[in-house]
Amino acid sequence: MSAAADAPAVPDATGSPAGPSHGRRIFLIWLPLALIADLLLWFVLGPHVPPGAMSSSASVQQFAIKVMAVMAAPVMLFVLVYFGYALIVWRQRAGDEEDGPALHGNSRVQATWITTTTVIVLSLFIFGTVALIQSSGAGAGEGPSPIWKPGGTPLQVQVIGQQWRFTYRYPQFGGFETTQLVLPAGQWVEFNVTSLDVIHSFWAYQLGVKADANPGVNNIAYTKPNHTGPVTVRCAELCGLWHGAMFDYGRVVSTTAFRAWAAATRVQLAPVTAILPPYATTYDPTVVPTINKAMAKSGIGGANGYYYPPQDPVQP
Ligand SMILES: [Cu+2]
């Protein structure tokens, strides 16, 4: 077979008049697939994307993941459709003894590719920055002096990590400390996260809040619960032998129920609050001798550290 006789049988990859318009064909295969994928991602999978929509920060995270999925799916599908098309249409067939046409650059394809990816990346950059500002840190720990703060006076909840549990102090309610995390719906919460011993991480899954709990550091994270319900709290930083057992369950309740709970707990825990170290943004468990003396005298605790006995889940 001569080269001239071969020519019509070999499709032209650039879609020149000699062959079918491959670019157009690929586009027409890709377009419906991309539309279907995006609609499924947004409307079917979207509402189930973690961490849900229980709080302002959780909603922002879910929305961000949905936006990124909807932007990424068409790009991935385009690559897959192109691969599939190339495999099927440009495969070697019986009788193809010679090379196909030489590869040439295609400035239109190059310009389109660079422009599209640049627009996608830059718009995601702007989207991400705005999302971070608008939601006051999007649920992440922002350190001791956050750049983004919600307006008004948020409810302050101090989260104290220690091997191996979290406790919660409520400085606006007399500074009582409890193992229960209770929050009101519809109000901004300011978590002040710290640790008494090693590094932990406060992860309130349904609230979309995750903040490192480091000894000597006050790490602040904001969120606003949208509705009532249970919250799972896990330690998200390997912190020793019983790290895996360091979890508890909090709850978001109505404002009325929260006020009633806080007032009752304040009274109930008053004798314990009286011998706690005064509320502070961080604590040094090695420098509380008077507290320990008081604890020993009251029969609650012993000699060493902020807490006694040591909190070990294997002990009764
Ligand atoms: Cu931990």
Residues whose N, C-alpha, C, O or C-beta is under 5 A from the ligand:
A	BS01	CU	I199 H200 S201 C235 E237 C239 M246
